[in-house]
Amino acid sequence: MRDFRTLTVWRKAHELTLGVYGHSRGFPAEERYGLTSQLRRAVSSVPTNIAEGCGRSSDADLARFLGIAAGSASEAEYLFLLAHDLAYLSAEDYAQLASRVVEIKKMLAAFMATLAAEI
């Protein structure tokens, strides 16, 4: 078992989640149960799955949860684009959020590659 709080990728994913909650407060009320909820679930799934994987007993289990986190990050990446195209996110906010999620995806891929080499 690993302490997820020590992982840079978890910290970045957690910070992104906090940022998304802040940005999505400004989304239209009619999106509360639509895009707002879906985006928050997708982005919060990233650090959640990293944490869950760290609580498992094997590197193979950790790698599986990192893969799930990467999938959620890709979902969030698309939802950022959708929110921008619907004019819920400014171009600047979209660029910042998209850049952060791409960085997290790269970190997850590198972490999974490291684990695969060790397994």
C-alpha positions as CSV (number, residue, x, y, z in Angstrom):
1,M,0.0,0.0,0.0
2,R,1.1,3.5,-0.8
3,D,0.1,6.9,0.7
4,F,-1.6,8.6,-2.2
5,R,-1.1,12.0,-0.6
6,T,2.7,11.7,-1.4
7,L,2.1,11.3,-5.2
8,T,2.5,14.5,-7.3
9,V,-0.1,13.2,-9.8
10,W,-2.7,12.8,-7.1
11,R,-2.0,16.3,-5.8
12,K,-2.4,17.8,-9.3
13,A,-5.6,15.8,-9.9
14,H,-7.0,16.9,-6.5
15,E,-6.1,20.6,-7.3
16,L,-7.8,20.3,-10.7
17,T,-10.9,18.9,-9.1
18,L,-11.1,21.8,-6.7
19,G,-10.6,24.2,-9.6
20,V,-13.4,22.5,-11.6
21,Y,-15.8,22.8,-8.7
22,G,-15.0,26.5,-8.7
23,H,-15.4,27.0,-12.5
24,S,-18.6,25.0,-12.7
25,R,-20.4,27.1,-10.1
26,G,-20.9,29.6,-12.9
27,F,-22.5,27.0,-15.3
28,P,-26.3,27.6,-16.0
29,A,-28.7,26.2,-13.4
30,E,-30.3,23.9,-16.0
31,E,-26.9,22.1,-16.2
32,R,-26.9,21.2,-12.5
33,Y,-27.9,17.6,-13.2
34,G,-26.3,17.5,-16.6
35,L,-22.9,18.8,-17.6
36,T,-22.0,20.2,-14.2
37,S,-22.6,16.9,-12.5
38,Q,-21.0,14.8,-15.2
39,L,-17.9,17.0,-15.3
40,R,-17.5,17.0,-11.5
41,R,-17.9,13.3,-11.4
42,A,-15.4,12.7,-14.2
43,V,-12.7,15.0,-12.7
44,S,-13.2,13.8,-9.1
45,S,-12.9,10.2,-10.3
46,V,-9.2,10.8,-11.2
47,P,-7.8,11.4,-7.7
48,T,-10.4,9.0,-6.3
49,N,-9.1,6.1,-8.4
50,I,-5.5,7.0,-7.7
51,A,-6.3,6.8,-4.0
52,E,-8.2,3.6,-4.3
53,G,-5.4,2.0,-6.3
54,C,-2.9,3.0,-3.7
55,G,-4.9,1.2,-1.1
56,R,-4.8,-2.1,-3.0
57,S,-2.2,-4.8,-2.2
58,S,-0.5,-5.1,-5.5
59,D,1.1,-3.0,-8.2
60,A,-1.1,-4.8,-10.8
61,D,-4.2,-3.5,-8.9
62,L,-2.7,0.0,-8.7
63,A,-2.0,0.0,-12.4
64,R,-5.6,-1.1,-13.1
65,F,-7.0,1.9,-11.1
66,L,-4.5,4.2,-12.7
67,G,-6.0,3.1,-16.0
68,I,-9.4,3.9,-14.8
69,A,-8.2,7.3,-13.6
70,A,-6.7,8.0,-17.1
71,G,-10.0,7.1,-18.7
72,S,-11.8,9.6,-16.4
73,A,-9.2,12.2,-17.2
74,S,-10.0,11.7,-20.9
75,E,-13.7,12.1,-20.2
76,A,-13.0,15.3,-18.3
77,E,-10.8,16.6,-21.2
78,Y,-13.8,16.2,-23.6
79,L,-16.2,17.8,-21.1
80,F,-13.9,20.8,-20.9
81,L,-14.2,21.1,-24.6
82,L,-17.9,20.8,-24.6
83,A,-18.3,23.4,-21.8
84,H,-16.1,25.8,-23.8
85,D,-18.1,25.2,-27.0
86,L,-21.3,25.9,-25.1
87,A,-19.7,29.1,-23.9
88,Y,-19.7,28.0,-20.2
89,L,-15.9,28.3,-20.1
90,S,-13.8,31.1,-21.5
91,A,-11.1,30.3,-23.9
92,E,-8.5,31.1,-21.2
93,D,-10.2,28.9,-18.6
94,Y,-10.6,26.1,-21.2
95,A,-6.9,26.3,-22.2
96,Q,-5.8,26.2,-18.6
97,L,-8.0,23.3,-17.6
98,A,-7.2,21.3,-20.7
99,S,-3.5,21.8,-20.2
100,R,-3.7,20.6,-16.6
101,V,-5.7,17.5,-17.5
102,V,-3.3,16.6,-20.3
103,E,-0.4,16.9,-17.9
104,I,-2.1,14.6,-15.5
105,K,-2.8,12.1,-18.3
106,K,0.9,12.1,-19.2
107,M,1.9,11.6,-15.6
108,L,-0.6,8.7,-15.2
109,A,0.8,7.1,-18.4
110,A,4.4,7.4,-17.1
111,F,3.4,5.9,-13.7
112,M,1.6,3.0,-15.4
113,A,4.7,2.4,-17.6
114,T,6.9,2.3,-14.5
115,L,4.6,-0.1,-12.8
116,A,4.4,-2.4,-15.9
117,A,8.2,-2.6,-16.0
118,E,8.2,-3.7,-12.3
119,I,5.5,-6.2,-12.6
